[in-house]
Amino acid sequence: MAKKYDPNAYADLLVEYLPGVIRTEEENEKALAIVLHLMKKGERGRSPEESRLLELLATLIEDFEGKTYPMGKSNPAVALRELMREHGLKQADMLDIFSSQGTVSQVLNGKREISKAQARKLSTRFHLPVDVFI
């Protein structure tokens, strides 16, 4: 049975970590350290409140880094390959998002674009904005 979200527990996490708009490298490094700690717990090891905090911090970090280190348009296939490498995932691990290993292979090789529905699923899985995959 899935754990139920508890707003009071989330409030306690917010008080403990005091997340806010990131304005300096030091604040960004602190947020990244918290994200790393939460990511190491894995999806099953995190409480719903910790997952929500992780999502908030990822949004704050993305905002800071997007403004501080602007980059050109990313390549969704390259981003997906790198995320799979970082998370130790194989093509077979992506079958819940893509219909077949052939489709996964085509996407990773840039021969097929990621659909909007697949991009939404990838966004949820990796806790990243959907536009990373489009």
N, C-alpha and C positions, 0 to 999 in steps of 0.2 A: 504494500500500500504506500502511495506517495505521501511524503510529509506535507503537512498543511502549512501554508505561509502564516507567520505570526508577526503582525505589525509592531508589536512591542519588542520582540526580539530584534527586528530590523532597526528599530529606533535605538536599541542598545548598541548595535554595531555602528550606527552612524555616530553616536556619541563617542564610542571607542576610537574610531578612525578619523572622524571629522573631515569627510571629503568635501571638497569645494572646487571652484574654478582654479585650474592649475595655471600659475603665472610665472614660475621659475623652473629651472632645470632640477633644483633640489626637490621641489614639490613633485615634479614629474617622476623623479627617481624613487621617492617615497611611495607614490601611487603604484609604480611598476613593481616594487617589492611586495606590496600587498596583493596585487594581481597574481604575481608568481606564486605566492603562498597559497592563495585560493585555488589557482589552477592545479597545483600539485595535489590537492585534495581529490581532484577528479569530480566529474558530474555527480556520481553516486555518493561521494564523501562529503559534498557540500550541502549545507542546509538550504532551503529555499531563500532564506534571508541572505545568506552568503552569496548565492547565485545572483540575487538582485544587486547586492553591493558590487559584485564583480562586473556586472553589466554597467552600472553607474560609473565605476572607475574607468572601464574601457572607453566609455563615451567621453569622459573628461580628458583622458590621455589622448584619445584620437583628436579631440578639438585642439588641445595644446600643440600636439606634434604636427597637425595639419597646418596650423598657423605659423609654427616655428620652423618647420622643415617642409615647405610646399614642394610637391612633386607633380610630375606630369601624370597623365592617365596611366593607370596600371594595366597589366595584362592579366585577366582573370585566370587563365590557365597556369601562368607562372605563380600567381598567388596561391592557387589551389595546390599545385605541386609542392610549394614551400611549406604550406600549412600541413599537408599530409606528412612531409618529411619531419617537421618539428614534432608532430604528434605520433610519429611511428605508425602511420596508417598505410595500408596497402590498398590496391584497387578494389579488392574484395570487400574492404571495410566501407566502401562508398556505395555499395549496392542498395542501401536504404534510401539513397538520394537519386541515384541514376538507375535506369532500368536494367542495364547489363554491364558486364565488364568491357564489352566492346564500346559502349557509349562512354564509359569512364575513360578508356584509352583514347578515344577520339577527342574528348574534351581536353585531356592532359596534353595531347599532341597539337592542340590548336586547330584541329580539323572540324570541330563542331563547337558551336557557342553554347554557353550555359543558359538554359531557359530561365525565365523569371521565377517560375515555381522552384526550380533547382537552386537558384540563387538565394531565395528566401530560406530554404532548408539549410543551405550551407551557412548563411548568416546566423541562423539560430544555433547550429552545431558549433560554430567556431566563435560565437559571440562577437561578430564583426558586422559593420554596416553592409547592407545588401549590395551597395554599389561597388564593393570590392570584387564582386563576382559577375558584374555585368559589363 
